[in-house]
Amino acid sequence: MLDVDGVLHVSGSVIPGADRAVRRLRADGHRLRFVTNNTTRSRATLAEELRAMGIGLEDEELQTTPRAAAGALAGKRVLALTMNAIIGDLEGVELVGDSAEVVLLGGADEGPETNSVFSYMNLARAFAELDAGAELYCLHKNAWWQTSRGPLLDAGAFVAGLEYATGLEATVLGKPSPTYFLAALEALDANPELTWMVGDDVEADVAGAQKHGMKTALVRTGKFRPDAVERGAIMPDAILSSIADLPDWLERNA
């Protein structure tokens, strides 16, 4: 399983050697699943952007949180505070402006749309629905993500704000939720003990995968911070300079 943002690219700039690494992994016989918490683009758009970077994959190999939400919330009345670009991936969900069964959050971006999605009025409307009995879900709960401009605030901050205001705990649909990793394992028809998760996030990627008995490799790109490993209790099986080193490392050690 390969994380996308921070592992294959940062803000659209491909990590050197990522394209060759993916080709080598396939040639070595590894089944691949691309697992991302990206909430700003549709799955089709994300897959096309990766192919434009030289990363070969089929749309069906890319697992996204909006698609996970569509499966988990099918048939429910949902107030969605998300980017417009992912609405098409929420197939089967009834999107409403009031009388919601679920409030769904997710989708911070570098562009101006984030300001409108998480405006005071929208957050106050979400609070009112939750206060009236709606359940709180989020596509992910990441606090920040790495961009070419440096770390930027992510949607998890707004999720935490609504949790604080309502006393509720949000159900997380993306990494590191168990349902997300189980879906990825099922799609690969994979044995967890023989499956590697490659990511740049100690909590979302490494800790989430380890809970299912998977092996983990942390790359020193994207949002990797040495102190996150040094001060924490979570230790990956491998720490690599980048995904470019992964095929050779697996050949020597796996």
KOLNU-773762 format. One record per residue (C-alpha): x, y, z. Coordinates in Angstrom, 3 decimals. Last residue first. Layout:
% residues N
ZAVO         x         y         z
ZAVO         X         Y         Z
...
This chain:
% residues 254
ZAVO         x         y         z
ZAVO    11.631    -8.480     3.056
ZAVO    15.215    -7.322     3.674
ZAVO    17.369    -7.162     0.568
ZAVO    14.677    -7.119    -2.124
ZAVO    12.507    -4.892     0.032
ZAVO    15.324    -2.369     0.399
ZAVO    16.007    -2.399    -3.342
ZAVO    12.341    -1.719    -4.152
ZAVO    11.945     0.943    -1.412
ZAVO    14.852     3.290    -2.105
ZAVO    12.945     5.464    -4.611
ZAVO    10.132     5.651    -2.045
ZAVO    12.280     8.110    -0.134
ZAVO    15.092     8.347     2.418
ZAVO    13.861     5.179     4.071
ZAVO    12.790     4.360     7.624
ZAVO    11.954     0.680     8.079
ZAVO     9.882    -1.484    10.402
ZAVO     8.110     1.602    11.677
ZAVO     8.319     2.636    15.354
ZAVO     5.383     4.133    17.228
ZAVO     6.100     5.056    20.850
ZAVO     6.692     8.704    20.051
ZAVO     9.374    11.274    20.840
ZAVO    11.967    10.053    18.347
ZAVO     9.516     9.190    15.588
ZAVO     7.693    12.528    15.515
ZAVO    11.050    14.193    16.203
ZAVO    12.380    13.073    12.823
ZAVO     9.573    14.859    10.934
ZAVO     8.073    13.294     7.812
ZAVO     5.367    15.504     6.287
ZAVO     6.417    14.920     2.682
ZAVO     9.693    12.999     2.442
ZAVO    11.751    10.940     4.873
ZAVO     9.806     7.741     4.117
ZAVO     8.255     5.487     6.759
ZAVO     7.999     1.780     5.951
ZAVO     5.431    -0.407     7.678
ZAVO     4.612    -4.076     8.119
ZAVO     0.951    -4.920     8.585
ZAVO    -0.514    -6.494    11.704
ZAVO    -3.810    -4.648    11.487
ZAVO    -2.974    -2.138    14.234
ZAVO     0.363    -1.674    12.478
ZAVO    -1.372    -0.149     9.468
ZAVO    -3.022     2.645    11.440
ZAVO     0.132     3.374    13.439
ZAVO     2.279     3.667    10.317
ZAVO     0.025     5.555     7.908
ZAVO    -2.218     7.943     9.846
ZAVO    -0.052     8.344    12.956
ZAVO     3.529     8.228    11.677
ZAVO     2.744    10.080     8.439
ZAVO     5.126     9.761     5.463
ZAVO     3.801     6.455     4.152
ZAVO     4.529     2.965     2.871
ZAVO     2.251     0.212     4.173
ZAVO     3.643    -3.266     3.594
ZAVO     1.615    -6.461     3.333
ZAVO     2.755    -9.996     4.094
ZAVO     1.537   -10.004     7.710
ZAVO    -1.712    -8.364     6.561
ZAVO    -2.502   -11.253     4.136
ZAVO    -3.834    -9.651     0.992
ZAVO    -6.877   -10.032    -1.228
ZAVO    -5.712    -6.669    -2.588
ZAVO    -9.200    -5.159    -2.423
ZAVO    -9.736    -6.866     0.936
ZAVO    -6.551    -5.368     2.357
ZAVO    -7.603    -1.918     1.168
ZAVO   -11.084    -2.287     2.646
ZAVO    -9.568    -3.433     5.946
ZAVO    -7.324    -0.383     5.963
ZAVO   -10.245     2.014     5.509
ZAVO   -12.497     0.176     7.957
ZAVO    -9.813     0.281    10.659
ZAVO    -9.554     4.087    10.510
ZAVO    -6.045     5.523    10.116
ZAVO    -6.662     6.606     7.375
ZAVO   -10.035     7.595     5.942
ZAVO   -13.576     7.271     7.298
ZAVO   -13.121     8.818    10.749
ZAVO   -16.216     8.744    12.984
ZAVO   -16.288    12.038    14.864
ZAVO   -16.560    12.103    18.639
ZAVO   -19.369    14.226    20.047
ZAVO   -19.233    16.756    22.899
ZAVO   -20.917    19.281    20.625
ZAVO   -18.575    22.294    20.715
ZAVO   -15.403    20.283    21.284
ZAVO   -16.215    17.779    18.553
ZAVO   -17.088    20.671    16.245
ZAVO   -13.709    22.267    16.870
ZAVO   -11.875    18.968    16.486
ZAVO   -13.438    18.501    13.046
ZAVO   -12.360    22.025    12.109
ZAVO    -8.754    21.309    13.091
ZAVO    -8.869    17.983    11.283
ZAVO    -9.510    19.828     8.022
ZAVO    -5.844    20.658     7.439
ZAVO    -3.624    23.614     8.324
ZAVO    -0.675    23.997     5.965
ZAVO     2.948    22.873     6.372
ZAVO     5.438    24.386     3.898
ZAVO     4.960    26.258     0.644
ZAVO     5.631    23.143    -1.462
ZAVO     2.946    21.469     0.603
ZAVO     2.936    19.228     3.676
ZAVO    -0.284    18.422     5.495
ZAVO    -1.867    19.500     8.736
ZAVO    -4.131    18.313    11.572
ZAVO    -5.330    15.205     9.743
ZAVO    -8.753    14.064    10.894
ZAVO    -9.999    12.250     7.807
ZAVO   -13.140    12.044     5.679
ZAVO   -15.105    13.133     8.724
ZAVO   -18.313    11.905    10.305
ZAVO   -20.540    13.505    12.957
ZAVO   -23.986    12.025    13.619
ZAVO   -27.100    14.237    13.463
ZAVO   -29.182    14.698    16.633
ZAVO   -30.443    18.287    16.700
ZAVO   -27.168    19.537    18.200
ZAVO   -25.385    17.929    15.261
ZAVO   -27.608    19.769    12.809
ZAVO   -27.091    23.075    14.672
ZAVO   -23.315    22.557    14.770
ZAVO   -23.253    21.923    11.018
ZAVO   -25.128    25.185    10.449
ZAVO   -22.655    27.001    12.703
ZAVO   -19.779    25.480    10.735
ZAVO   -21.346    26.612     7.470
ZAVO   -22.019    30.132     8.765
ZAVO   -18.540    30.478    10.245
ZAVO   -16.979    29.577     6.918
ZAVO   -15.378    26.161     6.569
ZAVO   -16.421    25.436     2.987
ZAVO   -16.116    29.096     1.962
ZAVO   -12.575    29.533     3.272
ZAVO   -11.546    26.155     1.858
ZAVO   -12.653    27.292    -1.600
ZAVO    -9.907    29.957    -1.631
ZAVO    -7.134    27.549    -2.679
ZAVO    -4.483    25.707    -0.642
ZAVO    -6.969    22.992     0.254
ZAVO    -8.964    21.677     3.214
ZAVO   -11.438    18.956     2.311
ZAVO   -13.381    17.068     4.899
ZAVO   -16.471    17.184     7.053
ZAVO   -19.634    15.063     6.933
ZAVO   -22.687    15.895     9.063
ZAVO   -25.054    12.921     9.214
ZAVO   -28.787    12.374     9.642
ZAVO   -29.515    15.786     8.136
ZAVO   -32.692    17.840     8.641
ZAVO   -31.038    20.653     6.675
ZAVO   -29.037    21.406     3.551
ZAVO   -29.170    17.935     2.044
ZAVO   -26.969    15.538     0.073
ZAVO   -28.470    12.070    -0.303
ZAVO   -25.508     9.680    -0.590
ZAVO   -25.624     7.042    -3.330
ZAVO   -22.620     8.440    -5.179
ZAVO   -20.344    10.570    -3.020
ZAVO   -17.642    10.488    -5.725
ZAVO   -19.465    13.171    -7.740
ZAVO   -19.299    15.527    -4.764
ZAVO   -15.495    15.309    -4.728
ZAVO   -14.738    18.471    -6.723
ZAVO   -17.207    20.579    -4.747
ZAVO   -14.900    20.435    -1.736
ZAVO   -16.536    19.199     1.453
ZAVO   -18.904    20.378     4.166
ZAVO   -21.478    17.683     3.442
ZAVO   -24.875    17.710     5.152
ZAVO   -25.902    14.092     4.651
ZAVO   -29.261    12.334     4.481
ZAVO   -28.358     8.639     4.443
ZAVO   -28.846     6.198     1.566
ZAVO   -25.177     5.298     1.271
ZAVO   -23.162     6.646     4.210
ZAVO   -20.429     4.006     4.579
ZAVO   -20.030     3.221     0.898
ZAVO   -20.069     6.819    -0.296
ZAVO   -17.763     7.791     2.555
ZAVO   -15.163     5.251     1.446
ZAVO   -15.378     6.679    -2.070
ZAVO   -14.851    10.156    -0.612
ZAVO   -11.870     8.791     1.386
ZAVO    -9.929     7.576    -1.639
ZAVO    -8.570     4.202    -2.778
ZAVO    -6.642     4.290    -6.050
ZAVO    -6.181     0.909    -7.737
ZAVO    -9.560     1.245    -9.475
ZAVO    -8.379     4.356   -11.355
ZAVO    -5.574     2.332   -12.937
ZAVO    -1.950     3.116   -12.158
ZAVO     1.331     4.189   -13.737
ZAVO     3.065     7.068   -11.975
ZAVO     4.648     9.184   -14.728
ZAVO     3.607    12.541   -13.260
ZAVO     0.745    12.724   -15.790
ZAVO    -0.359     9.299   -14.535
ZAVO    -0.574    10.745   -11.036
ZAVO    -2.694    13.650   -12.259
ZAVO    -5.029    11.244   -14.076
ZAVO    -5.472     9.149   -10.930
ZAVO    -6.234    12.232    -8.835
ZAVO    -8.750    13.457   -11.393
ZAVO   -10.545    10.103   -11.549
ZAVO   -10.608     9.842    -7.752
ZAVO   -12.164    13.276    -7.460
ZAVO   -10.080    16.099    -6.050
ZAVO    -9.750    17.960    -2.739
ZAVO   -10.192    15.205    -0.163
ZAVO    -6.786    13.510    -0.277
ZAVO    -6.642    10.868     2.467
ZAVO    -4.854     8.493     0.109
ZAVO    -4.285     4.792    -0.416
ZAVO    -2.656     3.564    -3.645
ZAVO    -2.972    -0.226    -3.736
ZAVO    -0.247    -2.318    -5.331
ZAVO     0.295    -6.020    -5.912
ZAVO     4.020    -6.787    -5.799
ZAVO     5.513    -9.001    -8.493
ZAVO     9.007    -7.549    -8.829
ZAVO     7.948    -5.853   -12.076
ZAVO     5.146    -4.113   -10.200
ZAVO     7.541    -2.841    -7.540
ZAVO     9.983    -1.753   -10.259
ZAVO     7.332     0.302   -12.076
ZAVO     6.329     1.981    -8.805
ZAVO     9.967     2.716    -7.962
ZAVO    10.643     4.166   -11.408
ZAVO     7.788     6.640   -11.042
ZAVO     8.866     7.592    -7.513
ZAVO    12.481     8.214    -8.568
ZAVO    12.500    11.891    -7.615
ZAVO     9.358    12.722    -5.606
ZAVO     6.900    14.190    -8.125
ZAVO     6.002    17.843    -7.804
ZAVO     2.189    18.053    -7.669
ZAVO     2.013    19.716    -4.262
ZAVO     4.395    17.077    -2.857
ZAVO     4.598    13.810    -4.793
ZAVO     4.771    10.016    -4.525
ZAVO     5.263     9.759    -0.762
ZAVO     4.204    13.178     0.505
ZAVO     0.720    12.933    -0.963
ZAVO     0.185     9.383    -2.270
ZAVO     0.360     6.685     0.395
ZAVO     1.395     3.353    -1.046
ZAVO     0.000     0.000     0.000
